[in-house]
Amino acid sequence: MQPLMERITGALAAVRNPRTGADVMAAEQVRDIATTRDGKVRLTLLLAPEDDATLVRDVRQAIEALEGVSDVRVDVRDPAQSDPTPARRAPATPAPNMNQPKAPAAGGMGRALPVMDATPQKAPPKVPDPVQYPNLGRIIAISSGKGGVGKSTVAVNLAISLAKAGKRVGIMDADIYGPNMPLMLGVDAAPAVRDEKIIPLEAHGIKVISLGFLIEKDQPAIWRGPIVMKIITQFLRDVNWGQLDYFLVDMPPGTGDAQLSLVQATQVHGAVVVTTPQQVAVGDALRGVKMFERTAVPVLGIVENMSYFENPETGKPIALFGSGGGERLATECDLPLLGQVPIDPRIQEGGDTGRPIVSAEPESKAAKAFSAIADRVMQRVAERYG
């Protein structure tokens, strides 16, 4: 059998960067491969901001598949940073402590952020193995390729619909840069801490946690991948969710740090991809579908939001943003179209006032569309997991 180092370099030569088309060895993206006698492997991967972040997982999985490998650690660095010095093992940067948030100042003025200090991260982040959280039930990511398609609206109303169907539901606002759950669900308070666990807030029959509960409304979250990873991990690990049937994760738009962080942090049982009918949204949603496929997350189906506006006089649908985009995407990806949600001003009003339409107007066509989508999601999950 070839020496382990030769087999590692051979396996990595088959891993290609989708942006450049070159393999990671030829492109010199892999540095400082080190092995131990008991099969532990550590290396540095140079990952530019424009590279697909799933390249980290591809590298790790290529090495894990080799006989004799017992553990793999991939240290990620920006090529613009100075060259790594693996001869010295830098001390690990402590994870942010969300278990002991500072109480709001007297009179309710101000809210402390118990997530990150300002100390630069000196050690390269370790890509962790996914952790199982059986108490969370089925973990479903609600995602979109671009912003402005109503992804958070779909996530909120889907969660409430599942709760109305008798399920125990939690929702995590993973949109670190634009947390909207406090506004959309009508709850906004610093969560309590009990027995070293954060207690999620509750609204409309669901449990919810959001970075918006922990920072001021005008405070920007100017954070890169490693910090996003820590926040998402702590929302999973350090919040007392109790026993759930469904755990929905409202993802930020795109295919970036938060998406990769979630699939690295835990097993995601499925994803729902939200689009609108027009082609520009469908094209971005397609990239979202492909991202989940590459990270071995099953896509449960497509939701087409803002499908049409119903003429109040004639009742006929008016396709304000085109038509058929969600169906074309579902057909192209061989996925079911879970549902089409019409345009209804009450959806927007409910999102701005903390009264989601499924709760406020349960007999409306939009609310019934969300309920039907929830039924199809439960059906798809049952088909896959029983």
N, C-alpha and C positions, 0 to 999 in steps of 0.2 A: 504494500500500500504506500502511496506517496506520502511524504511528510505532510503534517497538518498545514503548515504555512503554504506549501505549494497548492494544496487543495483549496485553501481559502482564496488565494489569488486567482485560481482558475474559476471558482464559483463567482467571484466578484466581476470577472471579465465578461460574464454573461448578463450582468445587471446594467441596463442602459438608462441614461438620463433622458427622459422623454423630451426635454427641451432642446438638447443638443444632438441627440441620437448616438452619442459616443458612450462607450462603456466607462464605468466609474474608474477603472484602473488606467485605461489609456488616457483619460482626461485628468488623471492625477487628483481626483477628488478624494481618494482614500489615502490616508497618511497614518504612519506610526502603528502598524499592526503588531500587536503583542499577544503571545500565547503562553499558557502555563502547561505543566505536565499533565494536569488533571482536566484539560480541555477548555479552560476559560479563555475567551478571546476578547480583546479590547482594541478598538481602532478609533480613528478620528475621521469624520466625514465632513468635507467642506461643502456647505450648502448655501448657495447664493439666494438672496431674497426672491429672485424670479424663478428659482427651481421649484419643482413639484415636491412638496414636503413629504409625500408618500415614499419618496426615494429612501428615506431613513428606514422605513419598514421593509422595503425590498432588500436592502443591504442586510439587515438583521436576519430576515427569513432565509436568505441565500446561505448564510453561514450556519444558522441553526439546523439546516437540513443535512449538514455534513456529519458523517459518522465520527464519533469521538468528541464532538463539541458539547460541553456541558453548560456553558453560559456565554452570553454575548452581551457586550456593552458597547454601544455606539455613542461616542461623544461628538456632538454637532457643533461646528464652528462656521462663522461667516468668513469667506475667503479674504474679506477686507481686513480681518483681524490679524494680529501677529501670529506667526507660526506656533503651533503647540509645542510644549516641552514635556513629553510623556515620561521622561526619566524621573520627574518629580510628580508625585500625586498630590494635587491641590486638595485642601480640605473641602468637604462638601458644604455648599451654601445651605444654611438651615431653611426649612420650608416656612412660609409665612404662617403665623399663628392666628387662626380665626376662632379659636376656642375661647379666647378671652378678649372680646371686643370692649373698647372703652364705652362707658355709658354716655348717652347724650349729655351735653352740658346742662346746667340748671336752667329750668324754664323751657326745656326742649330745644334750645338753640344749638345748632351744630350737630354733626354726627361724625364720629371718628371712622377712619378706614383701617380695619384690622387686617389688611391683606398684604401690603408690601412696604418695606422700608426703602430708603433711597440709596442703599449701599449697592454699588455695581456688582454684578454676579461675576465672580472670578473663576469658578470651576465650570467646565462645560457640562450642560445638562445630560443626565443619563436617561435614555429612552426606556421607560419601565415596561415590564410585562403587564398585560391587562389583568385587572383584579375583578373577581366575581362579587356582585352585590345581590345575592338572592332575595333579600328583603325588598328590593326595588321592583320586583316582578319583571315584566317585559319592558326593556329600554328602547324607546322609539325616538329617533332623531327627526325633527321637522326642519327641513332644509330648503334652500332655494339657491339658484345660481347667481341671482342679482337681487339688489334691494328694491323696495317699492312694489312688490307683488303681493303683499298681504300675508307673508309667512307667519308673523307673530299673531295676526288675527286668526289664521287657520289653527295655529297651535293652541291658542286660548279656547276657542270654541270647540275644538276637537276634544280637549281635556275635559271641558264641562259636559260635553255630550257623553263621554265615557263614564263620567261620574253619575249622570242621570240614568245611565244604563245599569247602575248598581255596582260599578267598579271603584276600587280604591285607587285614587289617582294623585300623582305628584307631578309638578312641572318645574323644571330648572331653566332659568333664563341664562343661557350660555352666550348671549349676545353681549360680550364684555364691553364692547365699545358703544353700544346703544341699547342699554337695558330698558325695555318698555313695559315689563310685566307690572310694576307698581301702578302705572297709569291705567293700563288696560283692565286690570283686575280690581282697581279701586282700593288697594291697600298700600300703605307706605309707613313703615315704622321700623325701628331698629329691632331685629329679632332677639329674643331672650336666649340666654345660655343656661343650660341645666345639665348637671353631671358631665361637664366638659363636652356637651353636644349643643349645636345651634338648633333652636326650635323653629321650624319653618312657619311662616304665616299661613293663614287659611282664608279662602274666599271662594264663594260659589261652589262649595263642596269639594274643593281641591286644595292640596298643600302646595306652597310655592316658595322658592328662594330666588333671589335676584341680587346682583351686585348693586342694583338701584336702592336696595334697603340699607346699604352700608356706606354709601358715598353721598355727597351733596349733589343736587340735581345739576349744578353747573360745573361739576368737577370732571374734567376729561380723563379717560383711562388711556394713558400713553404707554402701552406695554407691548412687549414683543413675546414671541412664542413661549419661552420657558415660564414666564410669569402667568400667561394664560393657562398653561398646563397645570400649574399649581392651584390656581383658583378653581378650575373645573374639578380637579381631583379632590379638593377639600369640600366642594359642594356635594360631591358624591359620598365622601367618607365621613365628614365631620358634622353632617346635618342629621338630626334624628327624624328620619322619614317615617319610622314605623314600618308596618308591613303594607306594601302596595301591590296592586295588580298591574298597573301601567305607570311608567315613569317617562314622561315626555320631556324632550330637550329641545328648547327653541334655539336653533343655531343661528349665528350671524350669517349674512349673505356670503356666497363664494365658497371656495374650497381651500381655506387657509389654516391658520394655526389652531383655531378652536375645533374644527372638524377632525384634524389629525390628533389633537390632544384627547378628544373624547374616545376615539377608537383605540388609542393606546392605553387609556386609563381603565376601560372596562369593556365587556362584551356588549355590543349594540345589537339588539335582536332584529332591528329593521329600521328603514328610513322611509319617510314620506316626502316626496319632492314637490314643491309648490311652484306653479308657473302661472302666467296669464296668457291669453291667446296669441299675442303678437309674437312675431318670429324672433325679435331681439331677446325676449325673455325665454323663449323656448330653447334657443341656442345656448344660453347660459345654463339653463336647467339641465340640458344634456350633459354638460361638463360635470355638473353635480352628481348625476346618475353614474357617470363613469368613475368618478372619484370613489363613491361608495363601493362600486364593483371591484375596484382595485384594492380596496382595504377589506374585502370579504364581508361587507355588510349587505345583507339582502335588502333590496329596494321593494317595499310593499306595493307601491303604486304611485300614480301621479294625481295631484289635485289641481284642477284649473280654476283659479280664482278670478273674479271680475269677468265672468264668462259673457254676460250680456246684461242689458238693462231692459226691464220690462216696461213697455209703454203703458202709462197709467190709464190711458183712455181706451186703447184697443186690446191691451194684454199681450201684444206681440213682442217678441224679443228683438232688441236692437243691439247689434254687435258693435259696440263702441270701440273695442280694441281688436277688431278682427274676429275670426272664428276658426275653430278646429285645431288650434295650436297644441292644446293638451292632448287631444286624441292622436295627432300626428306623432308627438313625442312618445306617447305610450306605445303606439304601434311600432315605431322605430326601435324602441328598447325592449319590445316584447313584454310589456308590463300592463297591468290593468289601469284603466282610468277610474280612479276611486270616486270621483264626483266632480260636478261643475257648480260653482257657487255664483249666484247672480250678484250684480251690483245693487246694493240697497243702501241708501243714505243712513239708515238706522244702524248698519254695521259700523260705519265711521263714527257716528254719534256715540254708540255704545263703547267703542274703543277709547274715546276721549273722556268719557265720564265714568269708566269703570263698571259699565253695565253691558257685558257682552250679549249679543243678540240672542244666543241660545237661552240665556237666562231671562232677558228682558222681553223678548218677542218670540216665545217658543213655537207659535203657530205660523210664523212667517215662512216664506219659501226658502229664504237663506238659512234660517235655523233648521228647517227640515233637511236641507241639503247637507248641513254639517252633521246632523244626526245620522243620515244615511252613510256618510263617509266614515263615521265612527263604527257603524255596523260592519262596513266592509273591511276596515282595519282589523277589527276583532276577528273577523272571518279569516283574513289572510294570516294573522298570527296563529290562529288555531290550526290552520292547514299545515303550517310549517312546524309548529312546536307542540301541538296537541292541547 
